Amino acid sequence: MRRSVLALFGAVAVSAIAIAAPASAQFYKGKTLTLLINYPPGGPTDIEGRIIARHIANHIPGAPTVIVKNMGGASGNLGANFLGESAAKDGLTLGFFTWNPMDQVLGSEGLRVKYNDFVFIAGVQQPSVVYGRKDIKPGITRGADIVKASGFRVGGLGPTSTQMLYAALSLDLLGVKYSAVAGYKGLKEVETAVLQNEVQVSNSSLPGFRASIDPTMIKTGVAIGYWHFDIEDAAGNFAPSPVVPDVPSFLQVYKELKGKDAMPSGPQWEALRLVAKIMNSMFRTSFLPPGSPAEAVKDTRAAFVAMWKDEAFLSEYERTVRYRAGLVTGDDGQTLIADLGKIKPELVAFIRDYTDKIGK
């Protein structure tokens, strides 16, 4: 009798698994998944997002049709607000963002949702590069030459964007005089402004630098990479990023100018450290709307992990942006987002005052 019961139990269990597995596997079958990109077409976020859109369905059970929707504006906040406030909570809208954590830290009115409220799916690690024109008087042949210049313009997104903060804070720490021009809709527009000499200096993620700026400005002799931002480990030690060997790190430039043992200090340095640590750890982010179905969360998280092991995807990604980025998953991404609420109030106050000045 006992064997019969166990046998029956086993048969029921196998039957349940057989029924449950296809149901989960078919969540996306016959459906269309929209990849929402929070910057306009042609920029770095869009370039990477479209590569992901071409491959991710291969790793989602049910193989949905994937389409791309660009929603640029407000330093990426337009797309983020849409995902949090208006997108259906049905698992069919997946955000792929260059996120703007400083807006959450500062409580900016432009970001009406918190990143903590989204369902985190995956993140992408990327360094950032400050670049600029070589013809800024008296002439720029390496990053350290910028201290000889003055009166040039730094172009960027909104005053609170990490992209603008990267460039502005690093230039201030070097004691350079410049004016800030914020408010560009996307980085492609910023690149065009640099190319047309409307502004002379800006900042981009490494894939944007490799895929777009390098062929149009570096190889043509218009611009050079000034510096990238050092990687800080858990013990507070800094090192140049190994994936940007052709561009010096900020601290290398700083020490070249100030002395080999010199180190920046003060609130500007602490603000730059904060921005660099967050964005070096996770530059791009992928989210589902709050309250999305558990099946969608499970399938899309697994899809990113599988895609980052897929040589077809990695080859196209590396061929296009000339950089093989690291993937951030699960607890690491959730922890980084949660840490946004643990920043010292005095540093938050400094950054708020600093961004107010950029916006004027």
N, C-alpha and C positions, 0 to 999 in steps of 0.2 A: 504493500500500500504506500509505504514511504517513497519507494522508487517511482511509483506512478505519479504521486503528488509532485515530486521533484521534476519528473519528466514533463508533467503538464505545465508546471511553473516555467521550466526552461522554454517550452514551446511558446507559451504566452509571451515571455520576455523577448524571444527572437522575433515573434510576430509584431510586438510593440515597436521594437527597434526598426523593423522593416517598414512599418507605417510611418514612424516619426521622422526617420532620416530623409525620405523623399519630400515630406512636407517642408522641412527646413531647407532642403536643397532647392526647392522650387519657389522660394519666396520671390526671387527676382525674375523667374521665368516668364517670358512674354511681356516684361515691363520695360520702361525707359527710365534710365538713371540720368539725372541732370547733374553735371559737374559745374558748380557755380564758382567762377573765378572772380575775385574782388578787385581786379584791375583791368584796364582796357586791353583789347587785342594788340599783340606785337611786343609787349613788354616781357620781362623775365618770368613773372608769375604765369602769364598766359602761355609762354613757350613751354614751360615745364608741365603746366596743367594739361596741355593738349597731348603731350607725350603720354602722360598718365591715362588720359581718356582713350587713347588708342590701344592700351594694353590691359587696363584693369578688368574689363569684362571677361578676359580669358581666365581670370582667377576668382570670379564670383560664381558660385553655383547658380545655374539657371541662365547664365550668359546674357544679361540684359543688354539692350541697345543703350549706348552711352552718347549723350550729346553735351556740348559745351555751351554755357551761358556766361557771358561777361557782364559784370555789373560794377564798373569802376566809379570812383568818386569818393570824396571826403577821406582821403588817405586810406582807402580800403574799407572804411566803416559802412558805406552804403550797402555793400554786399553782406557784411557781417550782420548789420541790422535786419536786412531782409531774411537771412537764414534764421535769425532768432525770433523775429516777430511775425513774419508773413508766410514763410515756406511751410508747406504741409508737413506734418509730423508722420509721414508715411514711409520714410526711408528712401524716398526717390529723389531727394535733393542732397547732394554731398558737396560741402564747401571745400574748396582748395584755395587757401588764403596765404598771402603775406600778412601775417597778423601784426597788429599794432598795440603791443601790451602797455605802452606808456599811456595810452588813452584810458585804459582801465585803472592803472596805477594813479593817474591824476584825477580820475572821475570826470573825464571830459564829456561835455554834453553831446558831442558828435557820436559817441559810442553808447547806444542805449541798452545794450545787452552786455553781459559779462561772459568772458570766455569760459569761466567756470560752469556757466549754465548750459553750454553746448555739450554734446557727447563727443569726447575726444576720440578720434580714429587713429591718426598717425601724424608724425611731424618729420621734417627734413632738416638736417644740419648743414649749414652753409656759412663760410666766412664772408666778410664784406670788405670792399675795396674802395678807398677814396681815390678818385682820378681827376685829372684836369688838363687843360690845354698847356702846350709847351710854349706858346707865344705870349703868355702873361709876362709883362715887362718886369725885370730885365732879361727874362728867359728862364725856362725851367727844364733842366736836364735830369734832375732827380728830385725826389720828394722834399729833401731838406732845403732845396732852393726856394721853396714857397715863402720862407721867412724874409726873403729879400723883396718880396712883392707886397703891394698894398692896393686898395681900391678896386679889387676884382669882386665878382659876384659869385655866390654859392647858390646853386639852384636845387630845389627839393620839393617834396610833397608838403603836407601841413606842418606847422611849427612843432607839433607834438609827435610827428612821425619819427621812428627810430632812424630812418634814412637821413633825415635832416639833422638829427641830434648827433649821429656819428660824425658827420663832417664838421658841424659847428663846434662841438666840444673839443675835438682834436685840434682844430685850428686855433681855438682860444688858448688851449694849453701850450701851444707853441708861440703864443703872443703875436699872431698874425692879424692884421687889420683887413676886414672885408665887409661886404654887405650881404644880407641873406634875402633870397627871393623864394618865398614859399608859395604853395598853392597849385602846383602842377598836378594834373589829374592822374598821371601815371609816369613811370620811369622812362617809357619810350619818349614821352614829351620832354622830359628832362634831358635825355640824351640828344634829342634834336636841338634843344636850346643850347647845349654845349657845342654841338657841331656847328651851329650857326653863330656862335660867339655872343649869344644873348646873355648867357651866364658862362662862367669859365671853369668852375669846379663843382663836382657832385660826388655821389656815393652810390654804389650798386652792390647787389649780391654777387658772389663769384660767378655763378652761371650767367648772370646778365653781363658781367664784365667779359667773360670768355666768348659768349655767343653773339653779342651785339656790339659792345664797345670796342673790343679788340679788332674785329675786321673793319669797322668803319672809322675808327679814330687812332688806335694804337699802331696798326700796320701801315696806315697812311701817313703817320708822322704828325698827326694833329695833337695827340694827347699821350700821356703816360700814366701808369698807375703810381700814385704818390705813396700810399701805404695801405696795408691791411691791418686788421685788428687782432692783437695777440690773443692766444688761447690761455685762459686762466684755469688752473686745475683746482681741485677741492681744497688743497692746502694753501691756495693763494699765490702759487708760482706761475710765472708767465713765460710763454715760449711762442716764437713765430709759428704760424700754421704751416705744416709740412706740405699742404696742397697748393701753396702760393709761393713757390720758390723764386719766382721772377719779380716779385714786388716785396720791398722791405716791410717789416712790421712797424706799427706806430712807435713802439718802444725803441726799436732800432734807430728810427729817425730821431726820436727825442734824445737818445743818448749820444747820437752823432753830433747833435747841436748843443747839448747841455753838459756833456761829459759822460764817460763810460759808467760811472757809478750813480748817475743822477736818476731819480725816479719822480714822476709827477705826484702831486699831493693836492689836498683841498677838495672842496665840493664838486668842482668841475671834473676832477679825476674820478671821484667816487661815482658821479653820474655816468661818465663814460664807461667805467668798469661794469656798472649795472647793465647798461644797454648792451655792451659787448657780450657779457656773460649770458644774458637771456637769448640774444639773437644768434650767437655762435652755437648755442645749445639747440635752438630750434627756430629756424628762420621761416620756413613754410609750415603751414598747419592744415590739417583736414578734420572737419567736424561734420556731424549730423545735427539736425535741430534737436532741441530739448524734447524728451519724450518719444524719441524715435523707437520703432519696434526692436526688441532684443535680437530678432533674427537678422535684421539689417545691420545692426551694430556688429554682431558676431561675423557676418559674412564680409563686411567691408574691412574690418580690422585684419581678418585673415588674408584678405585679398592683397592688402598692402605688403604684408609680410612675405607672401608668396611671390608677389611681383618683384620685390627687391632681391629675390633669388633667381629671377628669370633672366637669362643671359640676353634674350631678344630685347627685353625692355632696357636692361642695363646698357647694352651696346648702343641702342638708339639714344638713350639719355646722355651717355658719355660722348657719343659722336656729335650730338647737337650742342651741348653746353660745355663739353670738354672738362667734365668733372664728375666723379662718381660719388654722390652724396651719401651720407649716413642716414639711416632711418631711425626715428624715435617712435617707440611704441609704448602702449600700456601705462604702467605705473610711472615711468620716467617722465612722460609728457604730462600726466595728471599732476605729478609733484611740482614740476616747473610752473604750471599754471597756478597751483595753490600757493606757491611761494610769492606770487605777485601781491598777496595781501600781507606779507611779512616785512615789507621794506620800511626802514626807519622813517618816521614822520618828518624829521628835519630834512632828510634827503628828498622826500616827496615835495616838501615846500620849496626847496631850492630849485628842483626841476620845473615846478609850476611857474615860479618867477622867471626862470630862464626861458622857457617856451613863450611866455607872455612877451618878453622882449624881442624874440625872433619874429613874432607875429606883428610887431609894430613897424 
